[in-house]
């Protein structure tokens, strides 16, 4: 049993997967790994020791979905027997989850709790407030495509060798 997902929630989405003791054990490990991955990546933006992450009943729905999809990807990867289709299915779940995590980190979308309220961020030190795209070059250098070789360079090299 994980904090954000259960083996039952995984098997609901994994239609046709046999729910035996070994598969349930694998699902538990995959949930554990998925939760650690989500926490590792989002810890710079959200405090997982505070509400709404520290409760046992209500968690942000997006975190639940991220953990479930990532754990399913890990499950399909572990259960595959080397076929390209199995790995493609696993990669699709993993890639989707990582893209959503990255979207949260980039600020493309916000995280809401189960009631729909915005989840507060840590201290905001993770944000990038400015980029260098609008800065003018320090010394008003030309574009690299406009650079010309020094006409006297070969003569200078030759005279240094003499």
C-alpha positions as CSV (number, residue, x, y, z in Angstrom):
1,X,0.0,0.0,0.0
2,X,1.3,3.4,-0.9
3,X,0.4,6.8,0.3
4,X,-1.0,8.0,-3.0
5,X,-2.1,4.8,-4.7
6,X,-3.1,1.3,-3.9
7,X,-2.7,-2.0,-5.7
8,X,-6.4,-2.1,-6.3
9,X,-6.3,1.3,-8.0
10,X,-3.6,0.0,-10.3
11,X,-5.5,-3.2,-11.2
12,X,-8.6,-1.2,-12.0
13,X,-6.7,0.6,-14.8
14,X,-4.7,-2.6,-15.8
15,X,-7.6,-4.5,-17.4
16,X,-6.7,-8.2,-18.0
17,X,-3.8,-8.3,-15.5
18,X,-4.0,-11.3,-13.2
19,X,-4.4,-10.1,-9.6
20,X,-2.3,-12.9,-7.9
21,X,0.0,-12.6,-4.9
22,X,3.2,-12.1,-7.0
23,X,1.6,-9.4,-9.1
24,X,0.2,-7.6,-6.0
25,X,3.8,-7.7,-4.5
26,X,5.2,-6.3,-7.7
27,X,2.5,-3.6,-7.8
28,X,3.4,-2.6,-4.2
29,X,7.0,-2.2,-5.1
30,X,6.2,-0.2,-8.3
31,X,3.9,2.1,-6.3
32,X,6.7,2.7,-3.8
33,X,9.1,3.5,-6.6
34,X,6.6,5.8,-8.3
35,X,5.8,7.7,-5.2
36,X,9.5,8.2,-4.5
37,X,10.1,9.4,-8.1
38,X,7.2,11.9,-7.9
39,X,8.3,13.2,-4.5
40,X,11.9,13.5,-5.6
41,X,11.0,15.6,-8.6
42,X,8.3,17.8,-7.0
43,X,10.0,18.3,-3.6
44,X,11.6,21.5,-4.8
45,X,8.2,23.0,-5.4
46,X,5.9,21.3,-2.8
47,X,6.4,20.4,0.8
48,X,5.3,16.7,1.0
49,X,5.4,16.8,4.8
50,X,2.6,19.4,4.9
51,X,-1.1,19.4,4.0
52,X,-2.6,18.1,1.7
53,X,0.1,15.5,1.3
54,X,0.3,14.5,4.9
55,X,-3.3,13.4,5.2
56,X,-4.4,9.8,4.8
57,X,-7.7,10.5,3.1
58,X,-7.5,13.3,0.6
59,X,-4.6,14.0,-1.6
60,X,-4.3,16.2,-4.7
61,X,-6.0,14.2,-7.5
62,X,-3.2,15.0,-10.0
63,X,-0.6,13.5,-7.6
64,X,-2.7,10.3,-7.3
65,X,-3.0,10.1,-11.1
66,X,0.7,10.7,-11.6
67,X,1.7,8.0,-9.1
68,X,-0.8,5.5,-10.6
69,X,0.3,6.1,-14.1
70,X,4.0,6.0,-13.3
71,X,3.5,2.8,-11.2
72,X,1.5,1.2,-14.1
73,X,4.4,2.1,-16.4
74,X,6.8,0.4,-14.0
75,X,4.5,-2.6,-13.8
76,X,4.3,-3.1,-17.5
77,X,8.0,-2.6,-17.8
78,X,8.7,-5.3,-15.1
79,X,6.1,-7.7,-16.5
80,X,7.2,-7.4,-20.1
81,X,9.2,-10.3,-21.6
82,X,11.1,-8.3,-24.1
83,X,8.5,-7.5,-26.7
84,X,8.6,-4.0,-28.3
85,X,4.9,-3.6,-27.7
86,X,5.2,-4.2,-23.9
87,X,8.0,-1.7,-23.6
88,X,6.1,0.8,-25.8
89,X,3.1,0.5,-23.5
90,X,5.3,1.0,-20.4
91,X,7.1,3.9,-21.9
92,X,3.9,5.6,-22.9
93,X,2.7,5.6,-19.2
94,X,6.1,6.6,-17.9
95,X,6.6,9.4,-20.5
96,X,3.1,10.8,-19.8
97,X,3.7,11.0,-16.1
98,X,7.2,12.6,-16.4
99,X,5.8,15.2,-18.8
100,X,3.1,16.1,-16.4
101,X,5.6,16.3,-13.5
102,X,7.8,18.6,-15.7
103,X,4.7,20.7,-16.5
104,X,4.1,21.2,-12.8
105,X,7.8,22.2,-12.3
106,X,7.8,24.6,-15.2
107,X,4.6,26.3,-14.0
108,X,2.6,25.3,-17.1
109,X,-0.2,24.3,-14.8
110,X,-1.0,24.4,-11.1
111,X,-1.7,21.7,-8.5
112,X,-5.1,21.7,-6.8
113,X,-6.2,19.7,-3.7
114,X,-9.3,17.5,-3.6
115,X,-11.5,20.5,-2.9
116,X,-10.2,22.4,-5.9
117,X,-8.1,24.9,-3.9
118,X,-4.6,25.7,-5.1
119,X,-1.9,23.8,-3.2
120,X,0.6,26.2,-1.8
121,X,4.2,26.0,-2.9
122,X,7.3,25.9,-0.6
123,X,9.1,29.2,-0.7
124,X,9.3,29.9,-4.4
125,X,13.1,29.7,-4.6
126,X,12.7,27.1,-7.3
127,X,11.3,29.7,-9.8
128,X,13.2,31.2,-12.6
129,X,12.3,34.9,-12.6
130,X,14.3,36.1,-15.6
131,X,15.9,34.7,-18.6
132,X,18.8,36.1,-20.7
133,X,16.8,36.1,-23.9
134,X,16.1,39.8,-23.8
135,X,19.6,40.9,-22.7
136,X,21.8,42.7,-25.2
137,X,25.3,41.3,-25.6
138,X,27.8,42.7,-23.1
139,X,30.2,44.1,-25.6
140,X,27.9,44.6,-28.6
141,X,29.5,41.7,-30.3
142,X,28.5,40.8,-33.8
143,X,26.6,37.6,-34.6
144,X,29.0,34.6,-35.0
145,X,28.0,34.3,-38.7
146,X,29.3,37.9,-39.2
147,X,32.8,37.2,-37.8
148,X,35.7,37.5,-40.1
149,X,39.2,36.1,-39.7
150,X,41.9,38.6,-39.0
151,X,43.7,39.4,-42.3
152,X,47.0,39.7,-40.6
153,X,46.7,36.5,-38.5
154,X,48.7,34.3,-40.9
155,X,51.4,36.9,-41.3
156,X,51.6,37.2,-37.5
157,X,51.9,33.5,-37.0
158,X,54.6,33.2,-39.7
159,X,56.6,36.1,-38.2
160,X,56.4,34.4,-34.7
161,X,58.0,31.3,-36.2
162,X,61.0,33.0,-37.6
